Amino acid sequence: MESDATILELFGRWIWFIVAAVLAIVELFAPGVLAIWLAIAAAIVGGLLLAVDMPLAAQLALFAVLSVALVWASRQFLTRHPIESDHPTLNQRGVSYIGHVFIVERDIRNGGGKIRVGDSLWLAEGEDADAGARVRVTGVNGSALVVEKAD
């Protein structure tokens, strides 16, 4: 009977490291900068359990407090020190076309038409232009490129 209690006690101490590993894997597959802080909290609880005995309620309370504290601290840090991308327009494809000249594919009439960009057609907004005319992209309005006649 005593050996069973020792096995459960040992497993109870290591379960926090297992939880930490699972949460770290979750962060890898669904990054959102949340699960990693929970994983760190679980690892801290596991580390403390290797040095100090705690009842399950205290373990869960410590995990909850550490989780909230770490998430809050990370949010505060990221608010003060935002991560700046070296490609800020990476997911804004239309912005990358500003300044480029393209050919009108379908007449731009009453402010709307289409231009050919590579092998696709994009909505275009701007002054009237006939098919075949050259236009320069000056901005983006939603999914439409704002254009003006190029000389």
C-alpha positions as CSV (number, residue, x, y, z in Angstrom):
1,M,0.0,0.0,0.0
2,E,2.8,2.4,0.9
3,S,4.5,1.9,-2.5
4,D,1.3,3.0,-4.3
5,A,1.2,6.2,-2.3
6,T,4.8,6.9,-3.3
7,I,4.1,6.3,-7.0
8,L,1.1,8.7,-6.9
9,E,3.1,11.2,-5.0
10,L,5.9,11.0,-7.6
11,F,3.5,11.2,-10.4
12,G,1.8,14.2,-8.8
13,R,5.1,16.1,-8.7
14,W,5.8,15.4,-12.4
15,I,2.4,16.0,-13.7
16,W,3.1,19.7,-13.7
17,F,6.0,19.2,-16.1
18,I,3.8,17.1,-18.3
19,V,1.2,19.9,-18.3
20,A,4.0,22.4,-19.1
21,A,5.2,20.3,-22.1
22,V,1.6,19.9,-23.4
23,L,1.0,23.6,-23.1
24,A,4.3,24.4,-24.8
25,I,3.3,22.1,-27.7
26,V,-0.1,23.8,-27.9
27,E,1.7,27.1,-28.3
28,L,3.8,25.8,-31.1
29,F,0.7,24.6,-33.1
30,A,-1.6,27.5,-32.2
31,P,0.6,30.5,-31.4
32,G,-1.1,33.2,-29.6
33,V,1.4,34.0,-26.8
34,L,-0.9,32.7,-24.1
35,A,-0.2,29.0,-23.7
36,I,3.5,29.5,-23.3
37,W,2.9,31.6,-20.1
38,L,0.6,28.9,-18.7
39,A,3.4,26.4,-19.5
40,I,5.9,28.4,-17.6
41,A,3.5,28.7,-14.7
42,A,3.1,24.9,-14.7
43,A,6.8,24.4,-14.8
44,I,7.3,26.7,-11.9
45,V,4.8,24.8,-9.8
46,G,6.5,21.5,-10.8
47,G,9.9,22.9,-9.8
48,L,8.5,24.1,-6.4
49,L,7.0,20.7,-5.8
50,L,10.4,19.1,-6.2
51,A,11.6,21.2,-3.2
52,V,8.4,21.6,-1.1
53,D,5.4,19.5,-0.5
54,M,2.1,21.2,-1.2
55,P,-1.5,20.0,-1.2
56,L,-3.3,19.9,-4.5
57,A,-5.5,22.9,-3.7
58,A,-2.3,25.0,-3.0
59,Q,-0.8,23.7,-6.3
60,L,-3.8,24.7,-8.3
61,A,-4.1,28.1,-6.6
62,L,-0.4,28.8,-7.2
63,F,-0.8,27.7,-10.9
64,A,-3.8,30.1,-11.3
65,V,-2.0,33.0,-9.6
66,L,1.2,32.5,-11.6
67,S,-0.8,32.1,-14.9
68,V,-2.6,35.3,-14.4
69,A,0.5,37.2,-13.3
70,L,2.6,36.0,-16.2
71,V,-0.1,36.7,-18.8
72,W,-0.7,40.2,-17.3
73,A,3.1,40.9,-17.1
74,S,3.6,39.8,-20.7
75,R,0.7,42.0,-22.0
76,Q,2.1,45.0,-20.1
77,F,5.6,44.4,-21.5
78,L,4.3,44.0,-25.1
79,T,2.1,47.1,-24.8
80,R,5.2,49.1,-23.8
81,H,7.6,47.4,-26.2
82,P,5.6,46.3,-29.3
83,I,7.2,43.9,-31.7
84,E,8.0,45.7,-34.9
85,S,8.0,43.8,-38.1
86,D,10.8,44.2,-40.7
87,H,8.0,43.7,-43.3
88,P,5.1,45.8,-42.0
89,T,3.0,45.5,-45.2
90,L,3.6,41.7,-45.6
91,N,-0.2,40.9,-45.3
92,Q,-1.3,44.0,-47.1
93,R,-0.7,43.0,-50.7
94,G,-2.4,46.1,-52.2
95,V,-0.1,48.5,-50.3
96,S,2.9,46.9,-51.9
97,Y,1.6,48.0,-55.3
98,I,1.5,51.8,-54.5
99,G,3.6,53.6,-57.0
100,H,3.5,50.9,-59.6
101,V,1.9,51.4,-63.0
102,F,-0.6,48.9,-64.4
103,I,-2.8,48.5,-67.4
104,V,-6.6,49.0,-67.2
105,E,-8.3,45.7,-68.1
106,R,-11.9,46.8,-67.8
107,D,-12.9,50.5,-68.3
108,I,-12.9,52.5,-65.1
109,R,-16.2,54.3,-65.2
110,N,-18.0,56.2,-62.5
111,G,-15.1,55.6,-60.2
112,G,-14.8,51.8,-60.6
113,G,-13.2,49.3,-63.0
114,K,-10.5,46.6,-63.0
115,I,-6.8,46.6,-63.7
116,R,-4.4,43.7,-64.5
117,V,-1.8,43.0,-61.8
118,G,0.4,40.1,-62.8
119,D,-2.0,37.3,-63.7
120,S,-5.0,38.6,-61.7
121,L,-7.6,41.3,-61.9
122,W,-7.9,43.9,-59.1
123,L,-10.8,46.3,-58.5
124,A,-9.7,49.8,-59.2
125,E,-11.1,53.1,-58.1
126,G,-10.3,56.5,-59.6
127,E,-10.9,58.8,-62.5
128,D,-12.4,57.4,-65.7
129,A,-9.9,55.5,-67.9
130,D,-10.4,53.3,-71.0
131,A,-9.2,49.7,-71.2
132,G,-5.5,49.6,-72.2
133,A,-4.7,52.9,-70.4
134,R,-1.8,53.0,-68.0
135,V,-2.6,53.9,-64.4
136,R,-0.5,54.4,-61.3
137,V,-1.6,53.0,-57.9
138,T,-1.8,55.8,-55.3
139,G,-3.5,54.0,-52.5
140,V,-5.7,51.2,-51.2
141,N,-9.4,51.4,-50.3
142,G,-10.4,48.0,-48.8
143,S,-9.7,45.5,-51.5
144,A,-9.6,48.1,-54.3
145,L,-6.6,49.9,-55.6
146,V,-6.9,53.6,-55.9
147,V,-5.4,54.7,-59.2
148,E,-4.7,57.8,-61.3
149,K,-3.8,58.1,-65.0
150,A,0.0,57.6,-65.5
151,D,1.7,59.8,-68.0
